[in-house]
Amino acid sequence: MNRIHVCLLLLIMIPSGLFAESSRIQLFLDAQCPQAVFTCEEIQSSLIKRGRGIEQYDLTQLGRITKATSIILVPRSNANAIRKMESEGVHPSGTLKSEGYSLRTSSKDGRTTYWVVGADVAGVMYGGLELAEVIRVDGLEAVIDVDHNPYMAMRGTKFNIPLDARTPSYSDVSDAAQHNIIEMWSFDFWKEYIDALARYRYNFISLWSLHPFPSLVKVPDYPDIALDDVKRSTVQWKENYDLSGRGFDNPEILNNLETLKKMTIDEKIAFWRKVMRYAKDRNIDFYVVTWNIFINGTYGKYGITDEIDNKTTIDYFRKSVRQMFLTYPDLKGIGLTTGENMPGASFSQKEDWAFKTYAQGVLDAAKAQPGRKITFIHRQHQTGAKDIAQKFSPLIEHEDIEFIFSFKYAKAHVYSSTTQPYHPGFVKDIQDEGDLKTIWTLRNDDVYHFRWGAPDFVREFIQNIPHDVSRGFYLGSDQYIWGREFLSIEPETPRQIEIVKHWFHWMIWGRLGYDPNLTDQRFIKILHERYPNVPAAELFAAWQSASMVYPLTTGFHWGALDFQWYIEACRSRPGPAQTQTGFHDVNRFITLEPHKGTDNISIPDYVKSVVAGKEPSGTTPIEVSEQIHRHADRALAILDGLSHDDNKELRLTLGDIRAMAYMGKYYAHKIRGATELALFRETKRPEHQKAAIRELTKAAEFWRHYVSTALSQYKNPLWTNRVGHCDWQKLTQEVVNDIKIAGGNVP
């Protein structure tokens, strides 16, 4: 069914006698505008919960306002509607940018009218969503005049997409990817995902892949490369694969394939055209971003190799990029990152290859489709921004191409500090080259299991991003696939998509990316509407306190790269100086440096100060431990007074908050224990050893609480592509071993 008729159909299906005549509201919109229809449904749902009904009219019927209350959804380009608004004495809209909106209220002749005026159809949608939310949490009478423009122009997701075993993403060698390959070819999945993102105020999706072209396009000069069907490998996977994405096409993987879904390449193309069009109707653009040089799925046909000087490979990539835009009219842009599989290549060789392939392919597409606006994203990775800008000047100067950089703003751990120190040199470089902009990669390789939610952290983080060079951000992971959840021991049917399970987490980033001034009070009201039988302010406080365990811990015990630190399992990729489990024992806690965006003092530096009798400058390990304790204790104290009242989602949410709080208690005791052990080793004073043993014994106690709480809701172990197997129960022995390292006895 055509989506533009859904709102009208739903209204027709509501029995006419359900609402009293006086409770009905006239709603005027352009029924041919999908964004307006979508927001109409949201407004309708909110009003029904308030006991109000709707009668829908087209904007051309504005002269038929007869009800005491009416709502009008209109873009400011509709001159007739704007004149009507002016005749009602409505205060004019403020200065609106793309995606901005104004809400206005007018009263005349005993009638009240609520106006949603969008800078464009996206603004109509966002303004309507704001109106729907105000109605839902406070009632129609709480609507006030406001003007809003997006703070970040681009607000998106980084989605490592497991299309097929033959065209994998960076994350394919993991449980999350293997469970989600089939979901990538389900329109039901994408429909729910896109609708949720629209409600959260995201406006783009970036699909990241090693080499997606064989699964997405037919390249005329290379027809035998296009792949039919969707396949997964049944191989007995190893725990660890190459961290640079190499070897995902090893013979043992590709020689053990099963077909998950029968699809011709033409059916695949039709599928993705449908998905991209649906997203466009929600003001969401699609981008495809690749790592290079990978040739998965080509099987050596036509002489294609991953050698940087192979002319056939260069031609194949160039024509594949061109074909992506010719095949998908709603594809907004393409991006690339260089260096992952270009061993021994110099900077100039890497960028020459990138220009001959991706840049030339985009220029070819722009020439074939004059006037089409295309965005080209170049990740600043293993290369220099100034040299990239000079090399890609033909794109930068092209009137139909927007060239933007991509920069990994917080390395792999957004949840480390609201202040990040890695970008100043990069920002200076792109400013020196003129009015160039960047999109910030925000990597969440921390929170996978538990429902996280700390608006205060996100608000400060977003406001600290240098705004003058920003186009926006994309949020996502390299160690996890935000597809459909697969770990719950009490799953819904079908299983929830991850961004719906983690709705508060994803909503916070999207909403604050659009408007960082959105208050905690609004979030509390949203929680109250969703969970009306618990004190919302207390739930908010517990949730935010427990969630702060992540940045406080990772801001102290820092590993910049994803494989260097995963907080929910206290481990990293095993290496020569580590145990086989990769577990971060008490010795590792002594040696690792804090995040440079904090004022945290490392344990060795703190010990030196204490021994020298000097006052430490900064936040000491003891103070970090106390901060984590305070947040965890506050969450646990509040939780003891909350009841889930047989609400399953709330019960699971409270369980997640409790697990995060216990995790915090574990790390607080471990940091203190590591500090006392370091003091003992330096001073030989037995009271420090006793304190270390006491703290590490308490840490083990809370680890057990953490594991038992987590296992009451989630299956475990989890196989990840960056740090391997995360087995909470097996790691308990490693936790206990910390006591032995300190010289204690384990009963």
TORZA-794606 format. One line per 3 residues: number of its first residue (from 1); their letters; for each residue z, x, y of C-alpha. Coordinates in steps of 0.1 Angstrom, whole numbers, plus 5000, padded with zeros to 4 digits. Each point is the difference from the previous one (the first is absolute). Layout:
! TORZA-794606
NUM	a	Z:X:Y; ...
***
This chain:
! TORZA-794606
1	mnr	5000:5000:5000; 4992:5012:5035; 5033:5012:5016
4	ihv	4992:4984:5034; 5005:4966:4984; 5033:5007:4984
7	cll	5023:4991:5029; 4982:4967:5004; 5002:4993:4963
10	lli	5037:5007:4999; 5005:4976:5029; 4980:4973:4983
13	mip	5021:5005:4968; 5033:4993:5019; 5008:4963:4996
16	sgl	4995:4982:5034; 5034:4983:4997; 5019:5032:4994
19	fae	5006:5006:5037; 5009:4975:5026; 4974:4995:5027
22	ssr	5023:5016:5026; 5004:5031:4979; 4963:5008:4997
25	iql	4985:5028:5021; 4964:5004:5010; 4986:5034:4992
28	fld	4967:5011:5016; 4981:5029:4986; 4965:5013:4992
31	aqc	4997:4990:4963; 4971:5024:4996; 5023:5029:5008
34	pqa	5017:5013:4968; 5028:5018:5020; 5008:4968:5018
37	vft	5000:4980:4967; 5023:5026:4984; 5025:4997:5028
40	cee	4997:4962:5000; 5013:5001:4964; 5029:5021:5010
43	iqs	5009:4977:5030; 4996:4970:4978; 5024:5014:4973
46	sli	5026:5008:5027; 4998:4965:5015; 5003:4983:4966
49	krg	5032:5018:4994; 5012:4986:5034; 4990:4965:4990
52	rgi	4969:4999:5022; 4964:4991:4991; 4966:5011:5014
55	eqy	4968:4983:5010; 4972:5025:5003; 4972:4998:5026
58	dlt	4972:5023:5010; 5003:5018:5033; 4970:4979:5013
61	qlg	5024:4970:4998; 5025:5013:5025; 4995:4969:5021
64	rit	5017:4980:4972; 5035:5012:5005; 5021:4969:4994
67	kat	5031:5012:4982; 5032:5010:5017; 4997:5034:4985
70	sii	4969:5021:4994; 4991:5036:4991; 4967:5016:5011
73	lvp	4987:5032:4984; 4973:5015:5022; 4984:5034:5008
76	rsn	4998:5007:5037; 4962:5001:4997; 5000:4962:4996
79	ana	4994:4991:5037; 5004:4962:4995; 5034:5004:4983
82	irk	5012:5025:5026; 4990:4976:5028; 5019:4972:4982
85	mes	5031:5023:4999; 4997:5007:5037; 4998:4963:5008
88	egv	5033:4996:4981; 5016:5024:5025; 5005:5027:4974
91	hps	5009:5035:5012; 4969:5022:4993; 5001:5025:4972
94	gtl	5010:5035:5007; 4978:5031:4995; 4989:4997:4964
97	kse	4985:5028:4978; 4982:4996:4967; 5023:4981:4976
100	gys	5024:4990:5028; 5011:4965:5007; 5019:4977:5024
103	lrt	5022:4971:4991; 5004:4974:5027; 5017:4966:5003
106	ssk	4990:4972:5023; 5014:4966:5007; 4980:4972:5016
109	dgr	5002:4962:5000; 5027:5001:4974; 4981:5022:4977
112	tty	5009:5036:4989; 4972:5024:4990; 5003:5034:4984
115	wvv	4971:5023:5007; 4992:5030:4979; 4974:5021:5020
118	gad	4985:5030:4982; 4982:5029:5015; 4977:4994:4970
121	vag	5001:4982:4967; 5025:5026:4987; 5022:4993:5030
124	vmy	4998:4963:4992; 5011:5007:4964; 5029:5023:5010
127	ggl	5011:4976:5028; 4999:4971:4975; 5021:5020:4975
130	ela	5026:5007:5027; 5001:4963:5009; 5004:4991:4963
133	evi	5028:5025:4996; 5019:4987:5031; 4997:4965:4987
136	rvd	5012:5011:4966; 5031:5019:5012; 5009:4982:5032
139	gle	4980:4968:5003; 4971:4990:5023; 5023:4996:5030
142	avi	5008:5037:4999; 4964:5010:5009; 4998:5019:5033
145	dvd	4973:5015:5021; 4992:5035:4988; 4971:5025:5001
148	hnp	4996:5025:4972; 4975:5029:4994; 5001:5022:4969
151	yma	5019:5032:5005; 4980:5019:4973; 4964:4989:4999
154	mrg	4996:5008:4963; 5027:4990:4976; 4990:5005:4964
157	tkf	5008:5010:4964; 4991:5031:4981; 4990:4988:4965
160	nip	4992:5025:4973; 4977:4978:4980; 4998:5003:4962
163	lda	4965:4986:4997; 4992:5013:4965; 5008:5030:4978
166	rtp	4966:5013:5009; 5005:4998:5037; 5038:5006:5005
169	sys	5022:5004:5030; 5025:5028:5005; 5027:4978:4984
172	dvs	4982:4990:4968; 5021:5021:4976; 5030:4977:5004
175	daa	5015:4968:4987; 4994:4983:5033; 4962:5006:4999
178	qhn	4995:4993:4964; 5017:4966:5004; 4979:4991:5030
181	iie	4964:5010:4992; 4992:4965:4989; 5017:4985:5031
184	mws	4975:5018:5022; 4973:4978:4987; 5020:4967:5004
187	fdf	4991:4979:5031; 5034:4982:4996; 5017:5034:5005
190	wke	4980:5008:5032; 5003:4965:5014; 5038:5001:4998
193	yid	5001:5036:5012; 4978:4993:5030; 5018:4968:5010
196	ala	5034:5019:4999; 4986:5028:5021; 4987:4976:5026
199	ryr	5034:4983:5002; 5016:5034:5005; 4975:5009:5028
202	ynf	4980:5027:4982; 4964:5002:5008; 4984:5025:4975
205	isl	5001:5012:4965; 4989:5036:4991; 4990:5005:4964
208	wsl	5005:5036:4989; 4981:5015:4970; 4989:5033:4987
211	hpf	4964:4987:4996; 4995:4962:5002; 4962:4998:5004
214	psl	4990:4994:4963; 5023:4970:4998; 4989:4985:5034
217	vkv	4963:5006:5007; 4966:5005:4986; 4983:5030:5016
220	pdy	4962:4996:4998; 4992:5036:4993; 5029:5003:4975
223	pdi	4999:4967:4981; 5015:5012:4967; 5033:5009:5017
226	ald	5011:4964:5008; 5026:4988:4974; 5002:4967:4983
229	dvk	5033:4985:4987; 5036:5010:5008; 5015:5026:4976
232	rst	5034:5015:4994; 5009:5030:4978; 5022:4995:4969
235	vqw	5008:5037:4998; 5035:5012:4993; 5007:5012:5035
238	ken	5016:5033:5008; 5030:4999:5023; 4985:5022:5028
241	ydl	4964:5005:5012; 4986:5022:5027; 5015:4992:5034
244	sgr	4966:5003:5017; 4983:4972:4979; 4980:5023:4977
247	gfd	4997:4993:4963; 5002:4962:5003; 4966:5000:4982
250	npe	5011:5022:4971; 4983:4992:4967; 5031:4986:4984
253	iln	5002:4975:5028; 4964:4989:5001; 4995:5000:4962
256	nle	5027:4973:4996; 4988:4972:5022; 5006:4963:4996
259	tlk	4982:4972:5019; 5024:4979:5021; 4973:4978:5016
262	kmt	4963:4995:4995; 4982:5003:5033; 4966:5012:5011
265	ide	4997:5022:5030; 4984:4970:5018; 5031:4979:4992
268	kia	5022:5027:5012; 4982:5002:5033; 5001:4962:5004
271	fwr	5038:5002:4992; 5007:5025:5028; 4978:4982:5025
274	kvm	5021:4969:4993; 5032:5019:5004; 4989:5017:5033
277	rya	4988:4967:5014; 5033:4983:4992; 5018:5029:5017
280	kdr	4978:4997:5030; 5010:4964:5003; 5036:5012:5003
283	nid	4991:5026:5026; 5003:5028:4974; 4975:5027:4997
286	fyv	4992:5022:4970; 4996:5038:5000; 4993:5023:4971
289	vtw	5015:5035:5001; 4993:5028:4975; 5013:5034:4990
292	nif	4973:5027:4993; 4981:5013:4983; 5004:4978:4969
295	ing	4971:4986:4980; 5019:4978:4975; 4977:4975:4983
298	tyg	4968:5020:5006; 5002:5017:4966; 4977:5029:5012
301	kyg	4970:4977:5004; 4972:5012:5023; 5017:5034:5001
304	itd	5029:4989:5021; 5030:5024:4999; 5030:5006:5022
307	eid	4986:5032:5013; 5000:5001:5038; 4965:5014:5003
310	nkt	4983:4977:4975; 4972:4983:5020; 4997:4971:4976
313	tid	5037:4993:5004; 4997:5000:5037; 4970:4977:4999
316	yfr	5018:4976:4976; 5031:4998:5022; 4980:4994:5031
319	ksv	4980:4972:4985; 5031:4985:4984; 5018:4998:5034
322	rqm	4969:4984:5015; 4998:4976:4972; 5036:4989:5004
325	flt	4992:4986:5034; 4967:4985:4990; 5017:4983:4971
328	ypd	5032:4987:5017; 4993:4984:5034; 5038:4996:5006
331	lkg	5010:5035:4992; 5015:5013:5032; 5000:5038:4994
334	igl	5002:5029:4977; 5023:5030:4999; 5003:5034:4983
337	ttg	5024:5028:4994; 4988:5035:4991; 5015:5028:4981
340	enm	5015:4985:4969; 4971:5011:4977; 4983:5027:5020
343	pga	5015:5032:4985; 4992:5031:5019; 4980:4983:5027
346	sfs	5005:5010:5036; 5008:4975:5028; 4964:5001:5012
349	qke	4986:4994:4965; 5023:4970:4995; 4990:4984:5033
352	dwa	4963:5008:4996; 5001:4982:4967; 5019:4971:5015
355	fkt	4975:4997:5028; 4970:5002:4977; 5013:4973:4978
358	yaq	5023:4975:5017; 4990:5005:5036; 4963:4999:4993
361	gvl	5005:4970:4977; 5017:4981:5028; 4973:5010:5025
364	daa	4974:4988:4975; 5018:4967:4997; 5003:4997:5038
367	kaq	4963:5006:5004; 4991:4974:4973; 5023:4974:5016
370	pgr	4998:5005:5038; 5030:4984:5018; 5023:5000:4971
373	kit	5034:5015:5009; 5012:5025:4975; 5033:5019:4999
376	fih	5000:5036:4986; 5034:5014:4990; 5004:5037:4995
379	rqh	5034:5011:4986; 5013:5032:5015; 5009:5017:4968
382	qtg	4995:5037:4991; 4977:5001:5031; 5003:5004:5038
385	akd	4997:4970:5023; 4981:5019:5028; 4974:5013:4977
388	iaq	4996:4966:4983; 4994:4984:5034; 4973:5025:5009
391	kfs	4983:4997:4966; 5000:4962:5001; 4990:4996:5036
394	pli	4968:4980:4991; 5023:4973:4986; 5025:5002:5029
397	ehe	4972:4996:5025; 4982:4971:4981; 5004:4967:5018
400	die	5004:4980:4968; 5024:5023:4982; 5037:5004:5006
403	fif	5012:5034:4988; 5038:5003:4994; 5022:5025:4984
406	sfk	5026:4994:4973; 5032:5020:4999; 5029:4998:4975
409	yak	5027:4994:5026; 5032:5003:4979; 4986:5020:4971
412	ahv	5007:4980:4968; 5033:4984:5012; 5000:4975:5028
415	yss	5036:4992:4990; 5014:5033:5012; 5005:4999:5038
418	ttq	4988:4979:5029; 4990:5032:5017; 4972:5020:4984
421	pyh	4991:5036:5010; 4967:5006:4984; 4975:4986:5024
424	pgf	5003:5017:5035; 4974:5028:4992; 4976:4975:4986
427	vkd	5004:4976:5030; 4994:5029:5024; 4968:5009:4981
430	iqd	4985:4966:5002; 5010:4995:5036; 4983:5033:5009
433	egd	4968:4986:4985; 5000:4969:5022; 5009:4964:4994
436	lkt	5003:5002:4962; 5024:4978:4981; 5017:5001:4966
439	iwt	5014:4977:4975; 5033:5010:4985; 5004:5001:4962
442	lrn	5035:4988:4993; 5009:5009:4964; 5027:4981:4982
445	ddv	5006:5021:4969; 5036:4990:4999; 5005:4963:4995
448	yhf	4984:4984:4969; 5026:4980:4981; 5023:4985:5025
451	rwg	4995:4975:5028; 5005:5022:5031; 5005:4986:5035
454	apd	5013:5019:5032; 4982:4986:5031; 5020:5023:5023
457	fvr	4987:5031:4983; 4964:4988:5000; 5001:4989:5036
460	efi	5013:5034:5012; 4975:5018:4977; 4970:4981:5014
463	qni	5011:5004:5036; 5003:5038:4995; 4963:5003:4989
466	phd	4980:5015:5028; 4983:4969:5013; 4973:5014:5023
469	vsr	4980:5016:4972; 5007:4972:4974; 4976:4975:4986
472	gfy	5026:4988:4975; 5014:5008:4966; 4995:4993:4963
475	lgs	5030:4997:4977; 4999:5008:4963; 5007:5023:4971
478	dqy	4984:5027:4978; 5025:4996:4972; 4999:4962:4997
481	iwg	4975:4971:5000; 5010:4971:5022; 4982:4976:4977
484	ref	5018:4975:4977; 5035:5009:4990; 5005:5010:4963
487	lsi	5037:5011:4998; 5020:4968:5004; 5019:4988:4970
490	epe	5000:4965:5015; 4963:4997:5011; 4984:4971:5017
493	tpr	4969:4985:4984; 4977:5015:5010; 5019:5031:5010
496	qie	5005:5004:5037; 4978:5022:5020; 5021:5029:5013
499	ivk	4997:4992:5037; 5013:4965:4993; 5029:5013:4980
502	hwf	5006:5025:5028; 4992:4975:5027; 5027:5010:5024
505	hwm	4991:5037:4997; 4963:4994:5007; 5005:4974:5026
508	iwg	5023:5023:5020; 4973:5026:5004; 4972:4976:5007
511	rlg	5019:4979:5025; 5016:5030:5018; 4966:5017:5001
514	ydp	4987:4970:5019; 5031:4996:5021; 5028:5026:4998
517	nlt	5021:4979:5024; 5004:4973:4973; 5038:4996:4998
520	dqr	5024:5002:4972; 5010:4965:5009; 4965:4988:4990
523	fik	5002:5018:4967; 5034:4984:4994; 4986:4965:5007
526	ilh	4972:5008:4975; 5025:5009:4974; 5020:4968:5007
529	ery	4969:4978:4996; 4992:5017:4967; 5036:5001:4987
532	pnv	5018:4972:5018; 5031:5001:4978; 5013:5035:5009
535	paa	5011:5013:5034; 4967:5015:5012; 5016:5025:5024
538	elf	5022:5014:4972; 4970:5002:4976; 4980:5018:5027
541	aaw	5029:5025:5006; 5004:5007:4963; 4963:5004:4995
544	qsa	4995:5024:5029; 5031:5020:4992; 4990:5006:4963
547	smv	4964:5008:5011; 5012:5028:5023; 5011:5019:4969
550	ypl	4964:5011:4996; 4994:5018:5034; 5036:5013:5002
553	ttg	4996:5016:4966; 4964:5012:5003; 5006:5012:5035
556	fhw	5026:5023:4986; 4986:5009:4966; 4964:5006:5010
559	gal	4968:5006:4980; 4969:4995:5021; 4976:4992:4972
562	dfq	5001:4970:4977; 5004:5021:4969; 5029:5019:5016
565	wyi	5024:4971:5003; 5003:4964:4987; 5033:4986:5011
568	eac	5003:4970:4976; 5001:5025:4970; 5014:5031:5017
571	rsr	4972:5022:4987; 4968:5018:5007; 4971:5015:4980
574	pgp	5015:5026:4977; 4993:5036:5009; 5011:5036:4992
577	aqt	5032:4997:5019; 5009:4965:4987; 5012:4984:4968
580	qtg	4975:4984:4978; 5009:4966:5013; 4994:5009:5036
583	fhd	5035:4986:5008; 5015:5012:5033; 5033:5014:4988
586	vnr	5029:5010:5023; 4985:5035:5004; 4968:4985:5014
589	fit	5021:4980:5025; 5015:5032:5012; 4967:5017:5006
592	lep	4976:4975:5015; 4995:4999:5037; 5004:4968:5020
595	hkg	4972:4982:5017; 4990:5017:5033; 5000:4967:5019
598	tdn	5037:4996:4995; 5029:5021:5014; 5014:5004:4965
601	isi	5014:5033:4990; 4992:5015:4966; 5029:5007:4976
604	pdy	4995:5038:5002; 5000:5000:5038; 5031:4977:5000
607	vks	5018:5023:4976; 4991:5030:5022; 5015:4983:5030
610	vva	5032:4990:4982; 5005:5035:4986; 4993:5015:5035
613	gke	5024:4976:5016; 4973:4986:5022; 4994:4964:5011
616	psg	4968:4987:4983; 4973:4989:5023; 4985:4967:4986
619	ttp	5009:4975:4974; 5018:5017:4972; 4996:4992:4963
622	iev	5034:4985:5000; 4990:4977:5028; 4968:4990:4983
625	seq	5020:4991:4969; 5023:4979:5021; 4971:4982:5016
628	ihr	4985:4991:4967; 5035:4988:4988; 5004:4978:5030
631	had	4966:4983:4995; 5005:4996:4962; 5036:4987:5004
634	ral	4990:4975:5027; 4972:4987:4978; 5023:4997:4969
637	ail	5028:4983:5020; 4976:4974:5014; 4984:4994:4965
640	dgl	5034:4992:4986; 5002:4970:5023; 4964:4987:4994
643	shd	4989:4975:4973; 4964:4996:4989; 5006:4963:4993
646	dnk	4976:4999:4971; 4972:5012:5021; 4981:5025:4977
649	elr	4983:5019:5028; 5032:5004:5019; 5019:5010:4969
652	ltl	4975:5028:4993; 5000:5010:5036; 5038:5003:5001
655	gdi	4997:5021:4968; 4975:5023:5016; 5023:5004:5030
658	ram	5029:5008:4977; 4979:5026:4981; 4990:5017:5033
661	aym	5037:5001:5011; 5011:5015:4967; 4972:5025:5003
664	gky	5014:5009:5034; 5035:5005:4987; 4986:5023:4973
667	yah	4982:5022:5026; 5029:4999:5025; 5023:5014:4973
670	kir	4974:5025:4988; 4993:5014:5035; 5038:5004:5005
673	gat	5004:5015:4965; 4971:5025:5006; 5016:5010:5033
676	ela	5034:5006:4985; 4984:5020:4971; 4982:5022:5025
679	lfr	5032:5005:5019; 5018:5010:4968; 4973:5025:4991
682	etk	5003:5016:5034; 5038:4999:5005; 5013:4999:4963
685	rpe	5026:4975:5012; 5009:4978:4971; 5006:4969:5021
688	hqk	4962:4999:5007; 4992:5002:4963; 5024:4972:4993
691	aai	4985:4979:5028; 4965:5007:4986; 5009:4989:4966
694	rel	5017:4969:5014; 4970:4991:5021; 4975:5006:4972
697	tka	5021:4980:4976; 4999:4971:5025; 4963:5005:5004
700	aef	4995:4996:4962; 5020:4968:5001; 4978:4985:5027
703	wrh	4969:5012:4982; 5010:4979:4970; 5006:4970:5023
706	yvs	4966:5006:5015; 4982:5003:4967; 5017:4969:4985
709	tal	4992:4979:5030; 4964:5012:5001; 4995:4995:4963
712	sqy	5013:4964:5003; 4968:4992:5019; 4974:5026:4991
715	knp	4984:5016:4970; 5003:5037:4997; 4988:5028:4996
718	lwt	4972:5001:5026; 4971:5024:4997; 4988:5012:5034
721	nrv	4970:5022:5007; 5019:5024:5023; 5034:5006:4985
724	ghc	4994:4989:4964; 5024:4978:4980; 5030:4986:5018
727	dwq	5025:4990:4974; 5033:4990:5016; 5020:5000:4968
730	klt	4988:5035:4989; 5007:5013:5035; 5037:4989:4996
733	qev	5006:5031:4979; 4986:5022:5028; 5023:4982:5025
736	vnd	5030:5007:4977; 4988:5036:4997; 5007:5005:5037
739	iki	5037:4998:4992; 4996:5029:4975; 4981:5020:5026
742	agg	5030:4997:5023; 5022:5012:4972; 5015:4967:4990
745	nvp	5005:4985:4966; 4982:4968:4990; 5021:4978:4978
***
